[in-house]
Amino acid sequence: MDNPTLDGRLNVLILRSEQSTAAPLFVANGPIYASRAEVSSCDEARTPQQTEPTVSAGTVLFDLYHRGRHAITLPARAIEMGLPPPGKQWYTYKYDEPHFEIPGEVASVLKSLIDSYSEGYEPIWIQFGSPAGDLPLVPWERILEPALGRAVLRLPEFLFDPVSQSDPLDVVLCASSPSAKDALPHEKVIPSLVRRMLETHKGRLVIHIFTDLQAYEPLRVSLGEHLKDRDAERGVVLYDPQTARQFEAAERKTSIDDELGEVQNPWLKWILSQLEDRSVQAVHFICHGYLSFSQGALAFSESPVCNEDRSWARFVGARQLSTFLTRAGAWVLGLSEVQPGLSGFGVRMLFRNLNQIRAGTTYVHDLTADPDAEALASTYEFLFRYGAAAPPRSPAVSLSCPPGLFLPSSPEKIGEREKLLEEFTLKKGATRQYFEQGSRAPRWMGMAQRALEQRVAKLSQDISSSSMDSESGMAARKGVEDALRFMSDLLSRPLKETAAPGTSGNTASPPKHEQKLGGEGVS
């Protein structure tokens, strides 16, 4: 990961797990504080010499960085925060969760320090250190946002900011309720989400809905006034699951289907087939989660037209989802947390897995805590830059995004990003017009752009690391740059003869090479 703790613009809270036996309450580096008294002035603060007794269940360490400098390290007993005690597994929480909380003493110190050197509108950025252990399963926004009184955002593994636009905006909403899981009220939830999104976005917004066969008719009735044909510029397109019969139902597996570079699940194949040449910016899934050790997954029925297996759902993991997002042209992924317990743990772990392998933005929306989708609408306003465009302040949303979405970059960083985009992606020359506001790129072009961005994100990360300083590292970097430059030039070549966006000219057919590009994340 790029080192965001050295970024002079951010306040970063690193969370890590430690199975140590003792830790001082405070470990502070100067000269953030004028004196030790400044630290001790916090409510119930102790001096750095005081230590906690043995902690058999482990410790959660809070490392706070202010403007690129380490400010303080605060430990808290894992068991006091609600993490399962020794001998009790996460799998025992089938339909409920522990009572997660941040110890009052730790919360008080963090809030006092952050408030002392930050404006109220500045968010706190969190990321997981090493080792992270089970910490990704904890709903950190739910406990930190009320305690700190400010927005809480997450730093992704790759800080590269993809090309984005808000008008026109195409969003896919996919909902599956497999018979093997508790039934989900899609016919109630989806109309509420749709209405809220249409209320807040006044421009060209099309929501593409894909759902189970049993939910199709109820949704067709409840969404009647919003339903449009697929060529509309605003409204809802509800896709008939019968059009998915061409795709074979997924086989039962007790493991997570997570092949790199492959889209195998019939649900994902169906969506791509129906979008045809339309590229989307965001995809949101309303599904149960599934947890398998350090892997999370989404749970689907066997196919959109087959939902008979009452014992096992069909699971899709981070790598297959990353491939699907690239092929859909999307840079934003949303996951609904539909039920506490194992389902929620699975969604949160998947959230973590995706952030480790893919550049872009990911969020988790707690349907129970935000049934009217008010926080979700605020998230879209922030991501796509319409409305107030302030980061969401809600414990119902966990949002991982590049800092560039909130803070203006320095001229040097803007220039560096634009240089990478212009040299190694399709945002250059005649192709640039398809990625400006008001334009809609065909899906193959969106797919190629996202695939190139994933590789540029990895290149950008490698450039900032010391691994590129050696002679061999510089040679490897040159090889990657040459390959990206060649592919972007090759893919953009047919576009120079196409009609401009919004005109009646035919869009060039995608080069054969685009299928090979449209798969992997950056792992």
N, C-alpha and C positions, 0 to 999 in steps of 0.2 A: 504493500500500500504506500502511496505517497505519504509523506509525513505531515499531516495537517497540524500537529502540535506546534510546528515551527512557523505556521502561517500567522503573521502578525495581525490578521483581521478577526480571528476566531477565539471563542472561549470553548475549550474542548474538555469533556469529562470522559476519561478512559476507564472502563469497567473491566476488572479481571478477577479471576478466582485464585485463591491460594490456600493450600492445605497445610499451612504453617501452624505453629503452636502459640506464637506470641507476636504481637505487633504493637508499636507505639501508636497512640491515637493520632498524633500529628507528625508528619515529616515535611517540613517546609523549606523551600529554597528562596534565598533573597536575590536581589533586594526588592521583592514585591511588597514586603512589609517594612515600615520604618523601624519597628521594634517588636520584640516578642509580646509586649503588652497589647499590640494591635491584634495579634492572634488571640491572646487570652481574653480580649474584650468580648469575644463571641459568647453567646449564652452557654453556660455550663462547660466552657472550654477547659481542657487540661493542658498542662505543660508537656513538651515533647519528651520529658524524662519519664512520665508516667506510662505504664504499660498495662495492657489488658491481660487477664489470666488466660490459661491455656484454652484454645478453641478447638475442640475435637471435631466439630462438624465442618471446619474450614472457615475461611474469611473471604469477604468480598472487599476488594480494594477500589477506592474511588480516587483516581489521579486527576487532579484539576490543573489544566494549563490555561494561563491567561496571556493572550497576545503572543503566543509562541514560547512562553517560558513556564516552567513547572512552578506551580504555586503551592500545592499542598497534596498530601496523600492521607486519606481517611480510611480506616478499616472498619468493617462492621461484621458481626457474627452472621454467618449465612443462615443459621437457624432462627435468629431474631428477625431476619428479613422475610421469613416464610418459606425459604427453600427447604425441600424435604430433608429430614434428619437422616443420619446414617441408618441403613437398613430399610428405608421407605423409598420406593421407586416412584418416578413420575407416572409410570403406567397404572399406579393404583388410583390416580385421580381421573376416573373415567368420565364423569359428568360434572365434576366440580374442580376447584383449584385451591391451593393454599391461600391464606390471606397474606398477600405480598405487601410489604411496607418498608419504608426507609426509616431507620432509627431516628427519633426526634433530634438527638444530639448531632448526628451527622447532617441531617437536613438543615438544622439551624446554622451550622458552621458554613455549609456550602452556600446557602442563601445569603448570609451576611457578607461573605467574601465576594460572591458574584455581583450582588447589588452594589457593593462599594466601588467597583470599577467598570460597571457595564450599565448602559442605558436600558430602560425597561423593555424596549422593543427588540433588543438583541436576544436571539435564541441561544440556548446552550446546545452544543453539538456533542453527541455521545458516539463512542465507538467501543468495540471490544478489544481488549489487549490479549496477551497470551500468557497463561492459558485462559480461555473463556469458560471452559467447563459447561455447566448447564445454564449459564447466564442468559444466552439468547432466548431461553424459554420464558423469561420473566417479562411481563408487560411494563417496560420501564417508563413509558410515557404516562401510564396510569398512576404511577407512584411519584414520579419526579415533577410532572407539570404542576400538580396542586402544591407540592412542597416548595418548589422554587418560584412559582408565580410567574413563569415565562414560558414561551414556546420551547419545546424540546424536539430537535431534529437529529437524524442519524447521518453519520458520514459513511458513504459507500466505500468499498475497497478501491474503486477507480474513480478519481475525481474529475475525469474528463466530462465536459458538458456537451451533449449531442445537439445537433441541429433540431430546432423545434419551431412550431407555429401554432397559433390558436384559432385561426380563421382562414380556411375552413378547418373544422375539428371533427374527426371521425373516431368514435369510441366503440369498442366491442364489449358487450356485457354477456358473459356466458354463465349459465346457472344449471347445475346438475344435482339431483337429489337421489342418489342410488338407494335401492331397496335395502341394502345391507346396513344403511345408516338411518338415523332418525330423520323423519320427513322434514323438509324445509319449506316454509310458506312462501314460495317464489311468487305466487299470484298476488301476494300482498306486498312483499318487499320490493319487487322490481318496479311496479308502478310508482311507488314512493320515491325511489331513486331517480327514475326517469323525470318525474315532474320537477323535482328539486334541481336537477341539472339543467333542464330547459328553462326554468325560471331565472337561473343565475347567468346563463350564457345566452345573450341576445343575438348573436351572430349566426353564422352557418355551422350548425351542430347537427350531426347525424349519429344516432345511437343504434348500433346493430345488435339485435338480441338473438341469442341462441340458447334454447332450453330443451328440457325433456319433452317427449311427446305428450305426457299427461298434463303438462302445464301450458301447452300451446293454446288450446281453445280458451281457457279462462283468461289468459293474457291477451288474446286477440279481442276479447270483449272489453276488458278493463282498460286497454290502451287504445281503444277505437279512435278517439278524436286525434290522437297523436300519430297514428300509423300512416306511413307514406310509402311510395315505391322506392326502390333502391337507388334511383337516380336523383332523388330529391336533395335539396341543399339544406333542409332543416326538418327535423322530426325523428320518427322512430321507424326502423325497418325490422319487422319480426319474421324470422326465417322459419319455414315449415320443416320440422324434423324429418318429414317423409323424404326430403331431398337428400338425406344422409344414408338412405338404404343401400347405396352403392358401396359403402364402406363396411367391411367386415367387423363384427363385434370383437372387442378386445378379449383375449383369453384370460382366464383366471390365473393370477400370479399372487403369491404371498410376499413377493418382493416389489420394490419400487422400479417401475419401468423408466430408466434414465439413461438412454444411450445418447452419447454426444453426436451431434450432427444429424440426428434422425427425428422425423415427426411420424410417430407410429400410431398414436391414439386416434380412434375414429372421430372423436369430438374435434380435435385440433385439425384433422384433415378436412372435416366438414366445413369448419369456419373458413379455412383458406380457399376451399373450392367455391364457396358462396361469395366471398369478397371479390373474386375474379381479379380485375385489374385495379381494384381500389386499395390504396394504402391507408392504414390507420395510424393514429398517434398513441392511443392507449388501449389496453385490454384489462378488463376487470372480471375476476372470477368469483362467483358466489357458490362455494363448494365446502364440504367438510374437509378438514385437514387430516393428515395421517403422519404419525411419528414412528420412525424406525431408527433407534439409536441416534446418530448425529445427522440423519437425513429426514427432511420433511417432504411431504407430497400433497397433492390435491387428489380427492377421491371422486371418481366419476362412475356413472352407470356403465354397463357394457358398451352401449352406443346410444345416440339420441333416440333410437326407436326400439331399443331393447333394454329393459330394466327388470330382470327377473331373478337375478342372483341375490338371495337374501343373506348369504353368508360372507361374501367378499365383494368389495368395490374394486374398481380398477384404478391404479395409482400412477400418477405422473409426477416426476421429480424435476429438479431445477434445470438439469441440462436439456431435457426435451423441451421444457417451457422456454428456455433461452433460445433454442433453435426456432421454435414456433414464433416467438416475438420478432426475431430478425426477419423471418419470411413474411410476417404481416406488416413489416415496416414500422413497428411500434417502439417507442423509447420509454414508455411508462407502463408499469404493470401494477395492478391493484388486486389485493387479496382480501376477501371478507372473512372475518373471524365470526363464524355463525353460532358457535356453541363453546362454552367453557370446558376445560378438561383436556382430554387427549386430542380432540379435534382442534382446539385452539393452540395447543402445544405444537401440533404438526404444522399449522399455518405459520407460526412464529419461526420455527426452525427452517422452513422453506424460505421464508423472508431472509433469514441469515444466509442460507446456501446460495440464493440468487445474487445477493450483494457481494458474495465472494468471487463469483465467476463472471459477472456481467456488468458492463458500464451502462449507466442509465439511472432511472428513478423507479423506486419500488415503494409501495405503501401498503399497510394493513389497516383495514377499517373494521372496527368493532360494531357489528350490527345491533347488538343488545344495548350498548351504551349510546348509540346514535341512530335510533330507529327512523327518525325523520330525515336522516342524511344531511343534516345541517353542516356537520364537521366535514363530511365528504365533499360537499359543494364548495366549502372554503378551501379545501385542498386543491380542487381543480382550478379555482380562481387564482391561487398562488402559482401552481405549476404552469398554467397556460396564459398567465399575465392578462387577465381581464378582471374587472371589478377592483376591489381594494388591493389585491395581489400581496397581502401580508401572509406570513407563514401561519398555518393553523395552530391555534392554541386550544387543544382539546386532548384529553386523555383517551379519546376514542380513536385517534389516528396515530399510527407510527409511520413516519415518513423518512425515507432515506433518499437523499438527493445531493447533487454537487453543490458546494457553497456558492457557485456562480449564479444560482437561481435567486439567491437572496442578496448577496453582496456584490457590488460592482467591482470587477477586476481592475487591476492596475493596467495602464496602457501597454506595459511590457507583456503581461499575461494575456491580454486580449490579442495582441499582435502574434504571440506565440501560438495561441489556439487557432486563430484565423489562418496562419501560415500552414499549420498541420492540415486543416480542413481543405484549404485550397490546393495543397500539393498532393494530398493522399486520398481525398474523397471526391465525390461528385459535385461538391459545392464550389464550382469554378467554371469560368467561361460561360458557354451557352447553357450548361447544366444548372448553374446557380439559380436561375429564375424559378425552377421547380421547387426550391426550398425556401423561397421568400414568402412573406405573409400574402395571402390571397391566392396562392397557387396550390394546386393539388397534384402531387407526383403520382404516376402510375405505380402499382404495387411492386413491380419488379425493380423499379428505380429506388423506391423506398427501401426495399430489401437490400439492394446493393449498397446503399448509403449506410444502413445500420451495420451491415457486415464489415464494411471498411472502417466505420467508427470504432467497432470493437477492437480491431487490430491497431488502430491509431491510439486508443486508450492504453493498450498494453505498451505500445512504443513510448508514449508519453511517460508512463510510469517507469519504464526502463531507463529513459533518458535522465530522470531525476534520481536514479539510484547509482550507487558507486560501481555496480557491476559493469557499467558501460565505459569506465575509465581506462580499463586495460586495452592493450592492442587487439586482443581477440574479441573483447566486448565491442570495440568500435567497428571491427570488421563485421560482426554479427548484426550490429545496428544498421550498417550500410546495406547489408544484404536484405534486411527487412524493408528498409526505405525504398530500395530499388524495386522490390516485388510489389509494394503498395503503389508506387508511382506507376508502374507498368499496368497493374490491374485497373487503377482509376482512369488512366488514359484510355485503356482498351474499352472499358465499360461506357465511358462518356462519348466515345467516337460516334455511335449511331445517332446520338441525341442532337448533334449539330444540324441534322437535316429535318428535325421534327418541327411541328408547329408550336408556337408559343402556348403556354398554359392558358386555358380558357377559350382557345380558338377551336375551330372545327376541324383542324388538320388531324390526321391519324398519328397516333403515337407509335414510334418505332418498336418493333418486336424486341424482346429482351435477348441479349447475347447468350449463347449457350453457356458461357462461363458463370453466369449469375447463379445457377443452381449449385455450383460448387462453393460459392461464396456464402450462400445464405444459411449457414448452419451454426457454427460453433460460437461459443462465448469467447472470453479472453483467457480462459484457464489453460 
